[in-house]
Amino acid sequence: MKDRVEHLISKVDQEKIESCVREAESRTRGEIVVMVVPASYHYPMADLLGATAFSFPAAVALTPEVGGLFWAGAWNLWVFLAVLIPLFLVFHEAVKRIYVLKRWFISGKELEDEVREAAHIQFFQKGLYRTREETGVFIYVSIFEHRVWVLGDRGINSVIPESQWNGVVATIVRAIKERRPAEGICRAVDEVGRILQEKFPIKRGDQNELENLIV
C-alpha cells in the first residue's frame, strides 16, 4: 500500500505540505504535524470474507461442469473442494491487493476504530506530546480508509473543543476522495493555523519542536 501514498502525494506535494505547515506555524506557537499513511491496519478478516464471498458461489457454479468432465458426478464433494480451494486462494489475493474490493468487506465502524487507534498510537510513538506548552496538533491521514483524525495535546484541548476540528477532517476526506489530497491537507493546515492563532499567537523566540510532515 505504500505505493498508494506515493502515487497520491508526490515529492513535490510533500514539499508543498511542509511549506504550508511552516506558514501556518509562523502565526502561532502551536505545533502542527501531518502524518500520511497508506492504511491504519491490514484487515485480514476482510480478505477472508471477500475470498469466501467470491469463491463459494463460483465453486458451486463450476462444480457440475468440472464433475461432468471427469465423470465424477455433478455434485461430487471432492470435485467441489478441488474447485473451491484454488478459487479461494486466487480471490484471497485479489481482495488483498484490490483496495476497492477489500473495502466492501470492512464496516465503517471498523475503519473508524482502526484509524482512531492508530492515530493515538502514532501520537505517542512519535513523541508529539513533548512540546513545552503541550500545544501539538496531530493531523493523521489514512489513505485506504478515507479517514482523518485530528488530535490535540493537553494544552490545545484545554481551550479548543474537539468538535472544532470537524471542518478540518471534512476538508481532507473530501480531497482524498477527489484524488487531490495535498491540496486538501494544505487547506486544512491553514484552517488549523488560524484556529491556533486565536488562542496561541506567536511569541518571540518560538522554536519548531516537531517534524512538519511524516509520510
Buried (B, 14 or more C-beta within 10 A) or exposed (E): EEEBBEEBBEEEBBEBBBBBBEEBBEBBBBBBBBBBBBBBBEBEEBBBBBBBBBBBEBBEEBBBEBBEEEEBEEEBEEBBEBBBEEBBEBBBEBBBEEBEBBBEBBEEEBBBEBBBEBBBEBBEEBEBBEBEBBBBBBBBBBBBBBBBBBBBBEBBEEEBEEEBBEEBBEBBBBBBEEEEBBBBBBBBBBBBBEBBBEBBEBEEEBEEBBBBBBB
